[in-house]
Amino acid sequence: MYGVQPALDLPQLWLYNYWKALLDADLLKYRLCDVKDPMVEDALAMLGRIGLLSFNVVDVERAAIVADFSLEGFVGKAAMVHFSMHPDNPPQYSMKLAREVTDDILNIWCESGSDSPFLYTLYGLTPVTNRAACAFVRRVGFRKIGTLPHGQMVDGREYVDAQITIKERRDGR
């Protein structure tokens, strides 16, 4: 069983351990692709900048963070989603989390004090050089709509083409 919690509400040690696990697995560079040689401190600084729109998925039984996501780049009722998964997660579990959490954002989350949906569309940019990530986002329900030339930085050094993907509310409105 898992729950979604705002990152700023979680113990600092949990956050540090999550980002350290990504760093140790050489995965932090994919989540913070615009930072050259990212460190845990860079991830924690990102949480401070994003604030209330940064979330963690917590395994309730283990009291541990198993994924993170943030929402940025709001345009109308759409937002860009960024996410990463704990390196110790089995691949099928990570796909389940990404699919279910993004489904919940689109189909269950509402505006504060209203029944109006919080978002109708999530979109993302994934470096085409990260083939595994491009396949992952499509497997969890995002649809490729195109390629943005030089749309993503990798390793804080170079710009590469980015796969543009979207995921919409079930009712499509």
Sequence and secondary structure as in RCSB ss.txt:
>XXXX:A:sequence
MYGVQPALDLPQLWLYNYWKALLDADLLKYRLCDVKDPMVEDALAMLGRIGLLSFNVVDVERAAIVADFSLEGFV
GKAAMVHFSMHPDNPPQYSMKLAREVTDDILNIWCESGSDSPFLYTLYGLTPVTNRAACAFVRRVGFRKIGTLPH
GQMVDGREYVDAQITIKERRDGR
>XXXX:A:secstr
 EEEEEGGGS HHHHHHHHHHHHHTT HHHHTTTSSS  HHHHHHHHHHHGGGEEEEEETTTTEEEEEEEEEEEE
TTEEEEEEEE TTS HHHHHHHHHHHHHHHHHT B TTSSSBS SEEEEEEETT HHHHHHHHHTT EEEEEEEE
EEEETTTEEEEEEEEEEE TT  
